[in-house]
Amino acid sequence: RSGSIKNMESENNKFSILLDTVRHRFDTIRDADNVLDQKSGTLIGFTIAIIVGYLTIVSSQLAGIKLYEGVIGVIFLIISTALLIIISWPRNYSSSSVKVSSNQEYLNKEEKQLLLQLISDNESATDKNLKKLETKAILYKISVYLLVLGSILLILSKLPQFYV
């Protein structure tokens, strides 16, 4: 009988370790999402500063400005800023923890069944949050490309035109 108890404890320990691993994956995704939000916030400020600076220069020195490049550059920067705001906008995320008052049946589960349920709950929450993070990462990359391209166009709009 003690062998059976040891096997159950060993199996439950295995599931506890697995649950810790799944929670670590959840935490990693949450941390990556937070970092992406911080980067987006920083780039929003940077992009707005570029737009304001450029518009200040344009409004005071219209001579020598190539409007075509300047307007497209500003449009790219505005789109980039909009994407960054979308990235940073608060969302509803799935939690890896369980609200016991809403899940009373968890209190009646055997340890192994409870661990398996918690593993499943954590993986489900992690997968949902990962999809949101992947979407935000794609939008962030597009935003950075638009920021770089818009900045280049703004620089080109101020360079003198060369005739060949």
C-alpha positions in Angstrom: 0.0 0.0 0.0 2.8 2.4 0.7 4.2 1.8 -2.8 0.9 2.9 -4.2 0.9 6.1 -2.1 4.5 6.8 -3.2 3.5 6.3 -6.8 0.6 8.7 -6.4 2.8 11.3 -4.7 5.4 10.9 -7.4 2.8 11.3 -10.1 1.3 14.3 -8.4 4.8 15.8 -8.0 5.3 15.3 -11.8 2.0 17.2 -12.5 3.1 20.0 -10.0 6.3 20.4 -11.9 4.4 20.5 -15.2 2.0 23.1 -13.7 5.0 25.2 -12.7 6.4 25.0 -16.2 3.1 26.0 -17.8 2.9 29.0 -15.3 6.4 30.0 -16.3 5.4 30.1 -20.0 2.3 32.2 -19.0 4.6 34.6 -17.1 7.0 34.8 -20.0 4.3 35.8 -22.4 2.9 38.4 -19.9 6.3 39.9 -19.4 6.9 40.1 -23.2 3.6 41.8 -23.6 4.5 44.3 -20.9 7.8 45.1 -22.6 6.1 45.5 -26.0 3.7 48.0 -24.4 6.6 49.9 -22.9 8.4 50.1 -26.2 5.2 51.2 -27.9 4.7 54.0 -25.4 8.3 55.2 -26.0 7.9 55.1 -29.7 4.6 57.0 -29.5 6.4 59.8 -27.8 9.3 59.7 -30.3 7.0 59.6 -33.3 4.9 62.5 -32.1 8.0 64.5 -31.4 9.2 63.9 -35.0 5.8 65.0 -36.4 5.6 68.1 -34.2 9.3 69.0 -35.0 8.8 68.5 -38.7 5.5 70.5 -38.8 7.2 73.3 -36.9 10.0 73.4 -39.4 7.6 73.2 -42.4 5.3 76.0 -41.1 8.2 78.4 -40.5 10.3 77.6 -43.6 8.2 76.5 -46.5 10.9 77.3 -49.0 12.9 74.3 -49.9 10.3 71.7 -48.7 9.3 69.0 -51.0 5.7 68.6 -50.0 5.2 65.2 -51.7 7.8 63.4 -49.5 6.9 65.5 -46.5 3.2 64.8 -46.6 3.7 61.0 -47.2 6.3 60.9 -44.4 3.9 62.6 -42.0 1.1 60.2 -43.0 3.4 57.2 -42.4 4.3 58.6 -39.0 0.6 59.2 -38.1 -0.2 55.6 -39.2 2.7 54.3 -37.1 1.5 56.3 -34.1 -2.0 54.9 -34.5 -0.7 51.4 -34.6 1.4 52.0 -31.5 -1.7 53.3 -29.7 -3.6 50.2 -30.7 -0.7 48.0 -29.4 -0.7 49.9 -26.1 -4.5 50.0 -25.7 -5.6 48.1 -22.6 -7.0 44.6 -23.3 -8.8 41.8 -21.5 -6.3 39.0 -20.9 -6.9 35.5 -19.8 -5.7 34.8 -16.3 -3.7 31.8 -15.3 -5.2 31.7 -11.9 -8.6 30.3 -11.0 -11.3 32.2 -9.0 -12.3 29.6 -6.5 -15.7 31.2 -5.8 -16.6 30.7 -9.5 -15.2 27.2 -9.6 -16.4 25.4 -6.5 -16.0 22.1 -8.2 -12.2 22.5 -8.0 -12.5 22.0 -4.2 -13.9 18.5 -4.7 -11.3 17.3 -7.1 -8.6 14.8 -6.3 -5.1 16.3 -6.3 -4.2 14.7 -9.6 -7.4 15.8 -11.3 -7.0 19.3 -9.9 -3.5 19.6 -11.1 -4.5 18.4 -14.6 -7.4 20.9 -14.6 -5.1 23.7 -13.5 -2.5 22.8 -16.2 -5.3 22.8 -18.8 -6.6 26.2 -17.5 -3.1 27.7 -17.6 -2.4 26.4 -21.1 -5.7 27.8 -22.4 -5.0 31.2 -20.9 -1.4 31.2 -22.2 -2.5 30.3 -25.7 -5.2 33.1 -25.8 -2.7 35.6 -24.5 0.0 34.4 -27.0 -2.3 35.1 -29.9 -2.8 38.7 -28.7 0.9 39.1 -28.2 1.7 37.8 -31.7 -0.8 40.3 -33.2 0.7 43.1 -31.2 4.2 42.1 -32.3 3.2 42.1 -36.0 1.6 45.6 -35.6 4.8 46.8 -33.7 7.0 45.6 -36.6 4.8 47.4 -39.2 4.8 50.5 -37.0 8.6 50.5 -36.8 8.9 50.1 -40.6 6.5 53.0 -41.1 8.4 55.1 -38.6 11.7 54.5 -40.3 10.3 55.0 -43.8 8.4 58.1 -42.7 11.5 59.6 -41.1 13.5 59.0 -44.3 10.9 60.7 -46.3 10.9 63.7 -44.0 14.6 63.9 -44.3 14.4 63.7 -48.1 11.8 66.4 -48.1 14.3 68.8 -46.6 17.2 67.9 -48.9 17.8 70.2 -51.9 16.7 68.7 -55.2 19.6 67.5 -57.3 19.3 67.7 -61.1 21.3 65.3 -63.2 
